[in-house]
Structures are given as C-alpha cells and as structure tokens.
C-alpha cells in the first residue's frame, strides 16, 4: 500500500507538470522553473477564479527517512502529505465585507520513523501521522476595524496561530512546529497536526482506548466539550528596527493556556502513595486541570544589505507545564537559520536547531520502581535532538531538503523493548533523509 501511494504521488506530480505545460497559451506561458506554482495559471482560469474570490490550493510533501544506527531497530521509510485547500473571499462572492471561509484536507501516506523504529518523543518528521484521508481546518472569519481585529469560528489547529516561530518552522523534526510539550502532554496529542478541533475544545478524539488518530480517523468528529476546553491567549510585540518588508523579522511572543480536563498524576496514586509501591491502588491521583506558559523570540541578527529577508536569524522557544501532571514539563528549542548563504542561491535556507525536553515527575516514578523492586533500570530524565537541514529552492514551486538529525536519549532515556537486553535504554539514533515539497 505504501508503494502504491508513493506511485500515486509521483503520477499526480507528473500529471500536474503535463497539465501546466499544455494548458497555457503560448503567448502567456511562463517557464516551468519560473512560475510560482507547478501548474501555473491554468491558461488564466486560476486568476479569474481568484479575482472572483475562489482560491484553490494544493501542496505535496514527500520524504524518505532512515535511521542507520540507534533507536529500537533500523528502518528506511517513505511518507507523504498531500494538502488540498479552498479559500473563499465572501466579500467578492457574496458582498459580505471582511468575511472569508477556509477549509483544507489531508491525504497522509506511508509510515512514521519515530513510531516504528526510533521510539522517541520528539517525532523526527512534522508530517508523521497515521495513513489516512482527513479533514483538517474549516472556519469562517470576520474582520473588523479595518482588518485590525478578527473573529474566527470553526475547526482550527493550535499550530495555525499559536506558539509559532517563523524561523523554526522550516525544520523537519516535529517539535520545531507544534511543540511536543503540547503534542505529548495534551489529551490525544491536542489540536496539533494531524488534528484540528472546534475552537477551544480540549480533545480532538472521542474517549476510549487505542490510537486517537483511529478514534477520529477522518477529522470530522467535531467534538465540543468532550475532554474539556482549552482557552489560550498570546501577546506579540515586534521590535524591527528598520522594517522594509511586509513581514516582521524580529518579534517576541508570550502565551499561556489552561485546560479544564482531568489529568492523572505522574507519580502518586489517589491515596498519595507512590504508584510503584506494591500497596498502591494503581489508580493515579487526579488533577482537575492543567496549564502552561511559553515564550517565543525571533530575531534577525544580520540582514544582507538591500534585501528584505536574507541574512542570519535566530529563534528561541521556551515552554513550561507542571511536572506532576505532564510527561514533559519543560521544552527549550533554539537555533540559527541563514537565508541566502550563497550569492547565487538567495532563496535557500541553512538551518541548525536543537531541542531539549525535560521529563517531569515520571522520572521520580522510575526511581520509586528501582527502590521498591530492587531492579536497576534507566531513569527517564530528558530527550533532545540536534538537526541540521538545508532548504534548496529548485524552483518557486519546488523545494528539496536534505536533513540530518541526532536523537539523544530516545523516549526520555526509557527502556528499550524486547528483544533488546533487559534494562537497556533505547540507543541514541542518527536520522538522515530527504524531503521534497511541491506547490501545485
């Protein structure tokens, strides 16, 4: 099935190339490697639709990743994400000023390297998910005060709006996108890829055992209230000294969130005993809510003269959640990116990033188990990743990205499953891969 899906991705790309080549008048035709999107302007049809308020989008991310050493086992995988979107300008379509409608859906294929081979928490790919076809975002937005304020209602992903660094988003490892302090700690992984939920809903999947991506396999559960609510607020301040582009190059964001659901204690049972104590009931103590805060700093350190965005930039993200009810209690991401490192490759980006995720009171539970059983075992403390990546812009519509990651203490330094020797931690892993991104 994976091979079939890979072939379909290739056929889609090839068909799009042919369509883009033959469906435009000769007098208006752009060169294949000069156009913004692979399929071009559809002989003027795409622009006509957009002028009328209808914008169709499609993009494909395909990659192969391998861990030649370390992890639970060695494996080479393929995975792909086809994202199709529809954006309606309701002012143009219905004469409804300031209103718009947006929806998109995913076709996810292949298998994940982290789940099937590495065994780590900070998933090595931002597109790793269960193979499926699913709805993602679907919302209606109304703008006010000359576009200075807006209200958005519908199904929304957390990582659409919050905890975002513009300089970390290009990395392959998932934690540089939606942070793992959310995707690991929140119920069912929270409203992060591949999930979105009705705004502020705290759980993207119905309650029950097993994989939440199976419990909400199509993204159409539209849960409201089940699993609690998660209000979130973020303040942002831009400190660009000489803004010469429409985007902010340097800013700081401070955010906080609160979750109303019950969360189990990571160490104690309902009577206050250690869960590792043979006399324990085995039922974790319950915390009636959860909360956290985060800081994001983006800074352009040096900008090449007479350019808008080329140069050396840095990012820092710090997130905290209480260690008694969260597996990850502290996450720190930091890195550097250089856009236009080579004079003839002004759109390419070189990136070096690192992430550190500290384990909460679960590390104390591991010590308790050693104390009560007398059996030595690894004590979970942290997991970290170092990533080096290079985004090569082959054409405005095509990106190739070789990638290298070093995964330290996979699973937070947890015990490797059999047939590994009893009590041995999962070995550090090396991950190498190549990602291709196409905008149709």
N, C-alpha and C positions, 0 to 999 in steps of 0.2 A: 504493500500500500504506500509506503514511503517513497519507493522508486516511482510508482505511478504518479504520485502528487508532484514529485520533482520534475517528471516529464511534462506534466500539465503546466507547471510554472514556466518551463522552457518554451512550450508551444505558445502560451499566452504572450510571452515576451517577443517571440519571433513573429507571431501574427500581428502584434502591435507595430513592430518595425515595418512590416509589409504594408499595413494599413496607413501608417504615417507617410510612407514613401509614395504611394499611388493615389492617395485621396486628396491631394492638394493641387491646385492649378499650377502650372509650370511657372507662371509669371510671379506667383506669390510664394513659391516654395523656399523654405529655409534649408540650409544644410543640415543633415542629420545630427551632426555633433554641435550645432549652434543653437538649435531650438531649446526652449525651456522644458518642454515635455516630449517624451519619446514619440507620441502620436501626433504631435504638432497641433495645428488649429482646426483639423478636420475640414479643410477646404473652406474655412470661415464660419462653419457651423458652431464651433465651440464659442467663438467670440460673440456670435449672435445670441446664443443662449445666455451667456454671462451678462451681456448688455440687457437682456430681458429679466435677469435675476435668478438664473438657474446655473449653478456651478457644479459640475461633476468632477470628482477626483478619484484617482486610483494610484496606489503605490505598492511595490513589492519589495520585501526584504528577504533575501535568501542567504543562507550561510552554511558553511561546514566547519565544525569544531572538533578538536581531538585532544585527549589528554594522554600523551605518550608515556608519561610517568606520573605516579601518585594517584590518589583517590582510591575508590573501592575496587575499580577494575579499569582496564584500558579500553577505550572505545572511540570510534570516529562516527559522528552523526551529521545528518543534514536536517535542517528545519527551515521553514518558510512562513512568512506572514504577508498575505495579500489584504490590503486595506482599501475598501471602496467607500466613498463618501458622497453625500449630497448636501449642498448648502443653498438655501433659498433666501433671497432678498425680498422680504414681504412688502417692502416699500415699493419696489418696482413691479412686483407681481399683483399686489392687492391694494396698493396705495395706503399701506399701513406704515406710517413713518417710524423709523427706528426699530422695526421688528425684523427678526430673522429666525430661520429654522435650520437646524443642522442634525444630521444623523450619519453614522458610519457603522460598518460591519467588518468582521474579520473572517478570513479563511486561514486557519492555522494548521500547518502540516509538519510532519517529522516527529522527532523525539528529542527530549531535552538531555543535555550532557550532565547537568548538575544532578537531576533526579536519578538518572540511570547509570552514572559512572563515578562522579566526583563525590557526591554526598555532602556538599557544602550548603551553607545557609544563603550566602550572597551569590545568587544564581549567576552563572557565567555569561548568560545571554539575556538581554532585555526582551527578547521575543519568545523565550522558553515558556511553553504552556501546553496543555493537553490538546492534541489534534482535534479540531472542531470547526464548525461554522457558527458564528455567533454575532448577535447584535452588540454593539458597544455603546457609544453615546447616542442620545436622542433628546434634544432640548429645544425650547423656544426662548428667545432672548428679546428683551425690550430695553432699548437705550433711552436715557433721559438726559436733561441738562446739557444739550449739545454734545452728546457722547461722553460726558464726564462721569456718568454713572450708568449702571445697567443692572437688570434683574434677569437671571437665567433660571428657568424651571424645567425639570425633566430628569432624565438619566444622565449622570455626569460622573466622570472618573476623578478621583482625588488628584492624580498626577497631571490632569489637564490644567489645573490652576494653582496648586499649592506645592511648596517645598521644592521649587524648580530653580535650578541653576542653568543659565544659558551656556555656560562653558563646560559643564559636566555631562550635558545631555547627549553628546556625540559618542561617549564611550559605550562599549559593548556590554560590559557587566551590568546586570540589572540594578544594582544598588545605586549607581550614579544617576538613574532615572527616578523611579519611585523607590524611596529608601527602604531597606529591609527592616528598619525599626517599625515600619508600618506593615509591610507585606508578611513579616514573620509574626508580629505581635497581635495584629488585629484579627477579629473573627473571620475565618475563611480567607485570610490574606488581605482583607479590606477592599475598598473600591479602587484597587490598582490593577494594572494590566494582568490578565485579560478582562477584568471586571469593570463595570460601571454600575452605579445604583441610582435610584431616585434620590435627589439631593438630601444629604444629611442622614440617610439610612445607614445603620451601622454594620450591616452584614449583607454581603452580596449573594449569599446562597441560603436556601432553607436549612433548618437544623437537621442533624442526622449524622450518621457515621460515614466514613469514606471521604473521597476527594471532593471538595466543594465545587471543583470545575465539572464534576459529574452531576452533582446535585443541581447545579444551574448550568446545564450543558449548552444552552442556546443564548444565554444572556437576556432572556425575556421573562424572568420571574417577576420583575417589577415589585420587589418586596418593599413594604412601607411599615416600619415599626417593628418587624420581626428582627430580633437580635439587637435591639436598641437603636439609639440615634447617636450621630457623631457630628456635632457642630464644630466648626473650625473657623479661625479668623487669622488674617495675615496683614501686617503693615509693611509697606515697602517705601524706601527712600532712595532716590537716585542722586549720586554725587559726581556726575560727569562734570569735568572742568570745562571742556570745550566740545559740547555735543555738535557733531557735524553729520550725524546720520539719524534716521528716524527711530532707531533702536537705542536703548540705553546700554552703554558699555560697562558702567560700574554702578552697582546698587547694593543695598543691604535690605534683607527681609527678616522680620521677626514674626513667628507664628506660634499659635497654641491651639490645642484640640482637647476635646472632652468626649468620652464615650460612656453612655448610660447603661451598658450591659453589665452582667456579672462576669468576673474574671477569676479563675482559680489561682490560689496561691502557689508559688513555685517551690515551696519548701515545707510548709506546715499543713496539718490536717485540720478538720473543723474543731477539734478539741485543743489545738495548739501543739500537739506532738509533731515531731519530725515524721514526714511521710515514710522515711526509711526505717523508722522504729518498727520492729515486729509487732508491737502492741498498737500500732496506728490503725485507725479505721480504714485508711486508704482513700478517704474522701477529702480532697483538698479543701482548705478554708476558702471562703468566697469573699471577694471584694466587690462591692456594689457598683463600682465604676472604674474608669481608667482615664488617664490624662497624660499629656506630654507637651513639650515645647521644642522649638527648633530655631536655628539661626542660619541664614544663607547669606554669604558675601561673595559677590562677583566684582572683580577689579581688573581693568585694563592697565597693566603695568607699563607697557610701552607700545605706542602706536606708530607704525611707519608713516613718515610724513606724506601728506597729500593722499592719504587713504582713509576710508571710513571705519573699517573694522580689522584691517590687517595688523598683526603685532602679537605681543606676548601678553597673555591674560592668566589670571589665577582665580581659583574658586575655593571656598571653604563652606562646608555644611556640618552643623553640629545638631544632633537630636538627642533628647533625653526622655525616658519614661520610667516610672517607678520599678525598681528591681524585684519587688516582692510579687508582682503580678505579670511581669513581662519577661520573656526569654532573653530578648536583647534590651538592655537598659540604657546603653549609650552607643551612639554611632557617630563617627567622625569621618568625613570624606574631604579630601583636599587634592588639588592637582594644578597642573600648568598646561596651557594649550598655546600653540603658536600657529597662527593663520598666515599663510603666505611665506613660509620659511625660505623657499627658493624663489628667486625673482621671476622665473617663468611659470611658477605654479602658485599663483596668488590666491586661489580658492582652496588649496589643500590645507589640511589641519593636522599637526602633530600633537598628540596628547599623552601626558604621563599623569596617572591618577592613582591614589591609594585610598583604601577604606579600612576602618577598624570598627568592629562590632563587639562590644563587651557583653558577656553573659551576665544576667542578673543573679538572683538568689538560687538559681538552678545549680550554680557551682557549689553552693553550700549544701545542697541536697546530695551532690556527688560525694562530698566529704562525709556527710552523715552515713551514706551507704558503706563507705570504707570502714567507718567507726563501728557500725552495727554488724557488718558481715565479716570484717577482718580480711576481706579480699581487696587487694590493690587493683585500681582501675584508673584510667585517665580522669582528670578533673577538668570539666569544661571551664574555660576562662574567657577566651576571645577567638574570633576568626578575623582574618584580614586578607586583603587582596591588593596586589600591585599590578596595574595594567599599563601597557604601552601600546598605543594604537596610532594608525595613520590613515586619514581620510583622503583618498586620492580622487579628485573630481575629474573623471574622464570626459564627461560632458555635463551640461547643466542638469540633465535628467538622469545621469548615471554616476553612482559612487561606488568605488571599490575600497575596501577597508581591511588590510591585514591587521591581525591583532595577536597580542601575546599577554597572557595573564599568569601570575604566580599566586596560587591559593595556599595560604598558611593556616594550619590548624583547622582543616575542614570540619564542619559541624560544631565548631567551637572547641575542638580537641575532644571529640567524642569517640566512643569505642567503635572500631571497625566491625562490620557484620561478618559472620562466618562465610567462607572458610578461612578468614584471617586468623592468626593466632589469638587465643583468648586474651582479652585485656589490652590488645594492641590498638593504639589510636589510628584513625584514618591518616595515611601519609600525606604530606604536603604534595600539591599537584601542580604540574605545568600544563597550561592550556594554550594551544595555538589554533588559529583559524583564519578564515577569510569571509567577509561579508560583502554582499552586493546589494545595492539599493537602486531601484528604478522608479522614476515618476512617470506615469503614463499620461 
